């Protein structure tokens, strides 16, 4: 290693801000600037070039800007007016009272492995992180009492570079936290907060940092500190998704266990815990341990008390995408912990096993989260169905459609992703307070009143900006790799601002089929080079460093973009990040999304595009499956399960729709200046998708369906020193002991072979309770249409109350009036009455059905 000069002393120098602009540092250290259009221009106006050079990081910018520039700004009355307006906006926002409808004592702890808040804060890799960042921003806007917990990575997620052959190579930038809007979290005495987690080779110390995201705090955990003498432990937070399974289990212990301890060290007592993916599921173990230690609960009692206010969101539509660990590795890292705190290791291990056929005996973080959470959700309706099927083994006695994993469709934070030109247009034509009321559907009913020519001019302006961005970025990369002057000149003149532009940008996993549009090259070449209706395609995205098939897709596209027939029409933009994504969704005309159906959990990039007037051409997957009919966009294929022979069919569908529908509509009327038919579809997209697929709607769904019930349940379960949890655990034990003797002895006489609509049918079930009481069970009739195979479909569930007692059985029943005609049927079932809401039904909850 070459010689390095080492400092004897370290100190941090802050910019000497003139009194007239003394609050710039305060404004820079709160990420409200990342989405507030009043505050962000304050930094850009200081020095536009430096702002861009610093990747829109105001803390770094204030550390680099010359003192004379600050003095000049402080003496400029125009800048002072802007500064004062920003300060007023900041103070007004930060002083807003919490939503009066929220529960006063509710505090949600939101755990995620990554957060995408700004392109300058490289602690994210893709969609999961962007969603987490948007979740925090939306919670802040909603006045929701929430705190985020994540990891502060020393190295940013990979920077993508393409070699001359087009093959992806990676670099990992080193993050300098002292130039970020993040500061050490301090205790009441002003000391930096450190927490510890014991690992097999000793104690790991964790430093807690705090980032302000509007009115929400984000706590970030850092192990790369001098207190950790073991280099392995310093490297735990080295890089997002870096290392092997050992690094991953260490990161997830730091996140789950260390995160809970950080909250405790700060005196925060959440009443709801939200696990965004299974990475943080070890927090359930730490919560169980704390309840056993502090409240003198047994393992079963502590599990019951913790489960009721845990929320788990799964984003993974395939079992291979779930973190799993061999039992031996789990034993190495958790056996000592369990032994130290009296947690039965075998019972803990079983909480992560038995979820899917693919996992075998491996320990699944998603299964641990599912078994220790009362509230579980997928991130779109279709993904809900996929998740129900994937995790059906955890509720083996229920039909797949009743597996208690409910969908809450993702949304995007509109103030972050909406382009400023469009926002200014809305200021003129929507209600004056639209920026505060944008989640309301009524606000968007005025979109049709916007003149087509004004909206079209906004679209053209953003496309010109996009193309300038692409030219600058491509030229810069060409200079870095010392490309020929001819190549640099070609790149500086890329693309036509008047040509129809398609955008495709996302993670280069193979299931997303990035090369699908290039499947028939000759047909595509004719479409792109049509002189009357020219087309150009912008592609961006990163492959995981170990995903060679994904890298091969990138190389194919890059090499194709050098083909003379495609060179003027196809560009691959290196190093996809938030900045690239923002420019693309703001500027392209059409957003292309063609994954294998059922494998895209949600896919929020299309939402961002739609909110900026970009129409979607997409497979009916994820969010678009529920938005297509009102989106103004186009669908690729139908709602059929994917099979490999569909690739040619879907590619042909893309070509046909471009040739016959999309391009003619876009270019029709262009000789008059505005394609009015196209603009009507754009308005349809803006009007219908802006209110339905933004993060405020998503936050409202989480709050009303999960957070508030979980909060109320937790307040109830901790009464009288957690007596309800003790009683519930005792009841579980009794049910488990007696359940084998419970049976449905008689299902009544039935209605006969034929009944008329409107005629009541008696539903009856005589149940042998074997020592349980009628309140201990839930007896239900499942009524539906009988299909040709003799099974029930389109079913509904009717709860049967107890009516009378017969010798050794209790009769449950009620009358049912059929209003359908045709071949109907019903069956009966009994299950333990675990909860008021079937959606919170525990995993492996037994169900007994009527024997035919």
N, C-alpha and C positions, 0 to 999 in steps of 0.2 A: 504494500500500500504506500503511495507517495506521501512525502512529508506534508503535514498540514499544520498551520499555525493555530494554536488553541488559545482562546481567551482566558485570562486570569479571572476576570469579573464579567458578568453579563448585566445588561440593563435595557429597558425598553423605552424607546424614544417616541413620544406622541407628537403629532403636528401642533405647532403653536398657532391656534386658530385666533384670528382677530376677534375682539369682543362682539363686533356687530354680527358675526356668523359663528358664535361660540358653540352652538348646538349641533353643528355638522357631524361631530363625532358621535353624538347620541343618535342622530338620525341614521348614521351609517351602520351602527351596531344593532339595528332592528330591521329584520328583513321585510318590513312593510314596504320599503322602497322597491322590492322586487315585483310588486303588483299594484302599487298605487301610482297613478299617472300624475299626481300632483307633486310627489316627493322625488321620483326618479330623475326628472329633468334638472333638478337642483345640482346633481353631480355631473351630469353630462354637459351642462352649460359651463362648468368650471374649465374643462379642457376636453372637447369631444374626442380628440385623438388619444389622449391618455386614458380616457374612460373606456375606449374600445380596446386599447392595448392591455388594460388591466382586467379584461373580460367582465366588465361591468361589476367590479368589486369595489365599492366605495371606500372600504377600509384600506385596501392596498393603494388605491388612488390617492387618498389623503396622505399616505406615508411617502408618496413619490412626488407629489405636486410641488413645484417651487414655491417658496414663501411669498415671492412677489406676486404670484398668481392669486394667492389667497388674499393678499392685501388689496390687489386690484379689484377683486370681487366684492370685498367689504366696502369699497368706496364707490361701487356702481349702484345707483339707486334702482336700476332695473333688476339687478340680481338680488338686492335686498328685498324688493317687493316679492320676488319669487321665493326667497328664503322665508320670509314672514308668512306667506301663504302656506308653504310646506309645514312650518312649525304649527300653524293653526290646525291644519289638517291632521297632523300627527297627534296633537294634544286632544283634539276632538275624538279621534278614533280610539286612542288609548284610554280615554275617560268614559267611553260608552259603558253603561251598566250592563251586566250580564242579562241575557234574555230572561224576562220575568217569568216565563213559563217553565224555566229549568228548575230542577230541584236544588235548593240552596247549598246543600252539603255534598252534592255529587261532584266527584273528581274522577275523570277517566284517565287512566294511564295507557298510552298507546305505544306499543312496542313494534319496531320494524328494523330489519337488517340494513336498510338503506333509505336515504332521503334525497330526493331530487328537488332542490329549492331554487337553485340558480346554477347557470353553467360554470360559475367561478368556484362553486363549492362541490368538489368532485368526490362526494361520498355516495354516489348512486351509479347504477349501471344501466338501468332501463325502466320499463313500465312500472315495476313494483315500486321503485324509488320515487318516480314522478307522482304516482298515486299517493304515496305516503306524504310527500311534500304538499300536494294539493289538499290532502286531508287536514293537515295542520293549518294551512291558510284558511280553509273553509270553516274550521272550528273556531279560529280567531274571529272571522267575520260574523259568525253566528253567536258569539258570546258564550261559547261552550267552555266550561271549565275542564280543560284537557292539558295533559303534559305528555310530550313525546319522549321516548327513550330509544337511543340507537348507539352505534359505535363511531368513533372518530378515527378514521383510517389515516395512517401516516402517508400512504401512497394512494393517489387517485386511481379510479378504475382505468383500464388500459387506454392509452392513446393509440389510435390506429394509423399505421403508415403502410403504404403499398410499395412493394419492391418493383423493379422495372417489369417484372412478369405479371404484376397485378396480384401477387400473393400477400395476404395480410401479415404484417409483423407488428409487434406491440412494444410500446414503451410505457413505463409507469412513472408519472410525475410525482415528485415528493411535495407533500402539502406543508405549507408554512402556516401553522395555526395563528401565529401572531399577526398575520396580515389578513385574517378572516374576521367576520363579525361574530366571533365566539370568544368567550372569556371564562377563566376558571370559576367554577361554582364555589361559593364561599359559605362558611357556616356563620352563626350569629356573632362570633368573635373575629370574623374577617379572615379566617384560615381556610386554605384550600382543602376541599373535601376529598379524602381518599377512602375507598372501601376495599375489602379484601375478599378473595375467593380462594379456597384451598384446592390445589390441583395435585396430581400424584407426586410431583417433584418439588413440592413446597408451596408457599403462599404466593399468590399473584396479587399485586397491588394495582388498583385501578383509580385513575384520576378522573374526576367528573368535571366536564365543561358544560357551559350553558350558552345556548343560542336563543335569541329572542326572535320569534316569528309572529309579528303583530302582538296580540295579547296572549299568545301561547308560548310556553317555554319548551325548548327541546334540549334534553340532557344527553350529552354524548360522552361515551366511556372510552378511556385511553389507557392502554397498558404499556406504551412505549415511554416509560418514565424511569428515572434513576433508581427508584426504590426496588425495581425488579432487577436483581443481579443475574437472573437466569435469562440469557438471550432469547430462548424459546418463548418465554412469557412476554418479553418486550415485543416479539413479533406477532402476538395474537391479533392485535389491531393493525397489523402492518398493511393489509390490503383486503379489499372487499372480494369475497369469493376466491381468495388465493389459497395456496397450499392444498393439503390433502385432508382426509377425514379426521385426522388428529387435530389439525388446525381448526377445522369446522366445528368439532365438538367443543374445543376450547372457546372459540368465538361465541358459540351459542350458550355456553355456561356463563361467560362474562355478560352477555346480553340479558339472559333471563334471570340468573341468580344475582349477578353484580348490579343489574338494573334495578331490581327490587331493593337491594341494599342501599343504592344511591338515593332512591326515593325516601327511604327511612332516614338516612343521614341528613337529608334536607328537611325532615319533619313533615313530609307529605304523606297523607294517608288516603290513597285512592279507594273509591268504593266500587269502581268498575275497572277491569283489566282487559284490554283488547290486544290480542295477538294477531298481527298482520302477517300471515303465513306462520308456519310451524317453527321458524328459527328460534323464537323466544319461548318455546313451550316449557323449558326448564323452570320458568317462573312459577308454574303450577306446583312443582316439587318444593320450591322455596316457600311458597305460600302454605303448603301443607305442613312443612317443617316448622314454620313460625307459629301456626295455630296449635300444633302439638306442644311446642315449647312454651308459648306464652299463655295459652288458654287451657292447657292440660287436657287436650282432646286426644282421642285415639286416632289412628291413621284413617279409619273409615269416617269418623266424625269430622276430621279436618278436611278430608276430601270433599265431603258433603258441603261444608261451609265455604270452601274455595270454589267449587264447581259452579255454584249458583250465580256468581257475578264475574265469571270468565267468559269472554267473547272471542271466538276464533273465526278468522276469515281465511278460507283456502283460495288460492289463485291457480292451483295446479290441476290441469285437466287429464294428466297422465301419471300413473304410478311412478314411472321412472324419474319424474321431476321432483320427487319428495326426498328430503334428507333422511337417510337411513344409516344406522350404525350397527356393526356386529355386536352381539351381546357381550363378547369379551372386552371390547373397547368401552362399552357402557359400564361394565363391572370395574374396569381399571379407573375410570373417572368418577363413578358415582357410589361405588360400594363403601368407600371410606366415609363419604358424606353421610350416607344412610346409616352406617354403623355409629357414627359420632352422634347423630341426633335421634337415634331410636326409630328410624323409618325402616320398615321391613323391605329389604332390597327386592325380594322376589315379587312382592305386591307392586312395588314401583315399576319393576321391569315389565310386568304384565300390562301396565298401562300403555306401553308403547308397542305392544305386539298384537297380532291377530287381526289386523285391519284389512289387508288385501291378500289375495292369493300370491301376488308377485313378491311380497316382502319376506315370505318364509318365516324364519325365527328372528329376523332383524328387527331392531328397535326403530320405529318410525316416529319422527317428530310430529307429523300431522296427526297420527293416531293418538299420540300422547295428548295433543291439543284437543282433539275431538272427545276423548274420554274424560277430560278434566274441564270441559266447558259445557254450560247449559245452553249457550246461544252460539249457533254455528251457521255460517253463510257462505254461499258462493257469490261470484261477482257479476253474474248475468243470469237470465232465466234459463238459457240453454246450458250454461255451465252448471246451474243448479241440478238439472237433470243428469248431466254427465257425472257430477260429484255423488249424487244419490246412487247411481249405478256403481261407481268406483268403490264407495265405502259401504255398500249394502251388507257386507259381511259383519259389520258392527251392529246391525239391526236385522239379523237373519230371519226373524219371524214376521217381518213386515213386508208388504209389497214395496217394490222399489220406489214408486211415486210417493210413498208415505215416509221414506227415510227423512228424519228431521234435520235436513240441511236446506235452508231457505235462501232464495236469491235476493241480494241487494245489489242492483246494477251499479257499477262504478260511474263516477262522473268526473269532470275536469273543472278546475278552478277558473271560471270564465274571466275574472279580472286579470289573471296572469297571462292567459293565452289569447285574449282578444286583441287584435291589432289596434293601435292608437287612432289610425285614420277612420276605421269603422266606428270606434267609440265616439269620435267627434261627430260623425254623421248621425249616430243615435241621439246625441245631445240635441240635435236640431229637430228630429222627427218622432222620437219616443217621448214618454212622459218625463218631465223634468227630473224626477227622482228615480229614473230607471236604474242608475248605478247601485242604489240600495235595494230596489225591488225586482231585480232581474230574475230571481227564481220564480216569480209569479207569471203564470201563462198569459194573463191579461195584458201584461206589459208588451208582449210581442205581437199582439193583435194589430198593432199600428205599423208593423213592418211593410204591409202592402202599400202604405201611403208614401213610402220612400220612392222618389222618382228613379226610374230605371237608369237614366243616364248618369245620375250622381253615384248610384251604387256601382255601376259599371266602371266609372272613372276611378273609384276606390280600388276595385279589383285590378285594373290596369296599372295603377300606381304601385300596388304591392308586388305585382309581377315584375315590373321594372326594377324595383328594389331587390327582389330575389335574384334576378339574373345578374345584377351588379355584384351582389354578394357572392354568387357562385363564381363569377369571373375572377374576383379578387382572391377568393380562397384557392381556386385551382391554380392561378398564376403564382401565388405565394408558395404552394407546395411544389410547383414545377421549378421555381428558383431554388428551393431548398435541396432538391435532388439534382440540380444543375442540368436541367433539361435543355435541349437545343433552343436557339432563339426562334426558330420556326415554330417549334412546339409551344413556346411561351406566347408567341404572337397569336397562334390559333386559339389558345385557351383564353386570351384576353378579349377575343371576339365571339366567344361561345354564345350560342342560342339567340333566338329572335324574340323580343318582348311581345310581339303580336301573335306568335304561334301558340297553338293549344298545348298546354303543359301538364303532363301527368307526373304525380309524385308518388314514390314508393320508398318509405323509410321505416325500418324497424330492425329488431335483432335478427341476425341472419341464422336463425334456427331452420333446419331443413323443412320442418312442417309448414313454415310460412310460404314456401314455394316461390322464392324470389325470382326464379328464372322462368316462371310459367308464361309470362307475356312474350318471352323470347323463344318459345317452343317451335313456332313455325316462322323461321327467320325471313323467308322470302315474302310471305304474306305481310308480316309486320313491316318489312322494308317499304313495301308499296304504300302502306298506311302512313308511315312517317314522312315519306318523301312526296306525298301528293301535293302538287303545287297550289291547288285550290284550297286544300285543307291541311296544311303542314302540322306535324305533331313532334313534340320533343319530350323526353322522359328523364327525370331526375331520380337517381337511386342513391340511397345512403343506408348505412347500417354496419354494425360490428358483429363479428362472429366471436364466440367464446374462444379463448386461446387454445383450448383442447378440441375444438370442433372443426376437424379438417374438412368434413363434407360442407359445412357452412362456408369455410374459407374457399373451397373450390367453387361454390356459387359466386362468390365475390370475384374471383379471378375470371370466371367465364364472362361476367358482365363487363369487367374492365377491358378484357381483350376484345370483346364485341364492340365496345365503344371506340376502339381504334380502327375497326373495319371501315373502309371508305364509304360503304353504304349506310353506316350508322354514326360515323364520327361527328356529324353536325346535329345529331338528334338524340344521342344517349350520353349521359354523363354520370359517373359514379363519384359522389362527394365523400372524401375521406373524413374520418374521425367524427362520426355522427354523435352529437350531443344536444343539449337543450337549445343552444343557439341555432344549430342547423335545423332542428325540428321546428322551432318557432318560425324561421324564415320560410320553410317549406309549407307549413299549414297556412301561413298568411298569404302565400303567393301563387301556389299552383292552382290549376283549374279543376283537376280531377284527382281524387285520392284513391289509389288502387290498393286493395287488400284481398289476398287470395290464399288464405291458409287452408289446410285440410279441415273440413267442417268438424266441429266438436273438439278441436285441439287448441283453439284460441279462447282462453277463459273469458276475456272481455274485449281488449284491444281499444284503448282510449284515444289513439292518435287520430282515428277517423272522427271522433267527437270534436277534437280540437280543430280539425280542418272544417267540419260542418259549421262550427260557430263563427268561422271567418268567411263564409260564403263559398267554400270549396265543396263541390259535390262528390259523393262517394260512389265508387264502383266496387262492390265487395261481395264476397261469399256471405251467405246468410249464416254467419257465425257470431258468437259473442254478442256484443251490444247491438250490432246491425240486424241481427235476427228479429229483434223486437222493435226496431226503428224503421226498417226499410219502407213500409207502406206509407209513412208520412214524411220521408226524408227528402224527397225530390231526386234521389239518386237511383242507381240501377243495381240489380242483383246478378251475380254470376251463379248460374245453376239454380237448383231447387233445394228444398229442405230434406234432401236424402242423405243417408249415412255415406261418408266418404269411402271410396274404393279406388285403387290405383288406376283403374281404367277411366276414371273421370278426368285425369289430367288433360288429355287431348280434348275432351268435351268442354272443359272449363276454359282452356286456351281459345278454342274456337268461339266460345260465347263472348269472350273479351273482344276478339277481332270483329265479330259480327255486330256487336253493339256499338263499337267505335265507328265502324263503317256506315251503319244504317241509321243509328239513332243519335249517338252522342255528338259526333263531329258535325253532321248536317245541322243539328240544333244550335251548336255553338257558333257556327259560321253563318247561319241564316240571318240576314239583316245587317251583317257587318258593313256592307256597302253604305248603309244608312247611318252607321255609327254604333248601334246598340243591338245585340241579339236578344230581343224582348222575350222570346220563348225560353231561352236559357235563364234570363234574369228572373222569370217567374218561378223556375225551379230553385234558384238560389234563395229567393225569398221564402219559399216553402221550407227549405232546409233551416234557414235562420229562425223562422217563426216557430217551427215545431220542435226542433232539437235543442235550441238554446235553453229553454226552461226545463226540459225533461232530462237532460243529460249533463247538468252541471253539478258541481260538488255540493252546493247548498241543498239540493234535493237529496243527495246521497247522505249527507250529514243528518238531515231531518229524519230520514229512514232509520239510520243507525240509532239516533237518539230516542225516537218514539217506540221503535220495535225492540231494541236491545238495551241501550244504556239506561233508560229510566226504569224499565222493569227489573233489570239486574241490580240497580241501585236500591230500589225499594225492597227487593228480595234480600239483599245483604243487610239492610237495616233490620229486617224482620228476623233473620237467622242469628244475628248476634245479640238478640235480646236475652236478658237473664244469663249472661255469661255463656252464650251460644247453646242454650238449652234446646231450642228447636233443632239444631244440628245433631245434638246428642240423641234426641228422640227419633229423628229421621233415620239415623244410622242404626239405632236399635230396631226400628221398624223394618229396615232393609234386611237385617239379619233374620228377623222372624219370617218375613216373606220368603227369603231364600230357603229357610228350613222347612216351610210348609208347602211350598209351591208345587212340588211333585205330586201332591195329593189333591190339588185343586183341579176341577174338571167341569165341563158343561155336560150335565147329565141328560138334559132334555131340551130340544129346540122347538117344542110346540108342534101343533098340527099343520101349520102352514095355511096359506090362503086358498088352496085348491088349484085346479089346473088353469082356470081362466077367471079373471076379475075385470070389472069395468073401471075406467078411469074415474077417480073421485071416490072410489069405494075404499074405506079404511081397511087396512090389513093389520092384524095383531102380530107384533114381533115379540116373542117370548123366549126366555132362556132360563132354565133352572140350573143354577150353578152350585156345585158342592164346594164350600169355602174352606173346609178342613181346619177350622179354628180361626180363620180370618173373619173380619166383619165386612158387611156390604160396603162400608166406606173405604175399605182397604183395596178394592178392586174397581176397575173400569170395565163395564160390560158394554159392548158395542155391536150393532148390526152394520154390516158392510153391504150396501145395496147398489146394484148397478145393472147394466145391460149384459145379457149372456151372449158371448160371441160364438161364431161357428165352431170353435174348438171346445166350447163348454165352459170357458172361463169368464170371470166377471171383468168388465171394463167400464170406463166412465163412472167410477164408483163414488159414492158419498158415504160418510160415516155418521151414524146416528147413535148417540149415547142413550143407553137404556137405564132408567132409574130402578131401584128395588121396589117391588110391589107387595110381596108377601113371602112368608116362610112355609116350606113344606118339609116335614121330617128333617132330613139331613141337607136340604138344599134351600137356597133363596131364589125366588123367582124375580127376574128383572124383565121389564118390558115397557112398551108404549105402542100406540097405534101409528101407522105410517100410511099416508094417502099418496098413491102413485099418480103422477100427472103425465108421465110418459106413456106411450103405447109401445107394444112390441114385446119381445121376449125379455123379461126382467127376472132377476133372482137376488137372493141375499144369502149371506152366511153370518155366523155369530162368532164373537171372540171375546176373550177375557184377558186382562193384563193388570199388573199391579198399578194402583192409582198413584203413580210417582209424583205427579205434578198437575197443576191446573191447566197448563198449556202443553199439548202433545209435542210441540216443537222443542220443548226442553227435555224430552224423554231421554234418560241416560242410555249410553251404549249398552248393548247386550241385554236390554230389558226384555224379559220373557213375555211371550204371547201364546195363548192356547186358543186354537180354532175348533169350531164344531167339526166333529168327524162325520164325513158323508156316509 
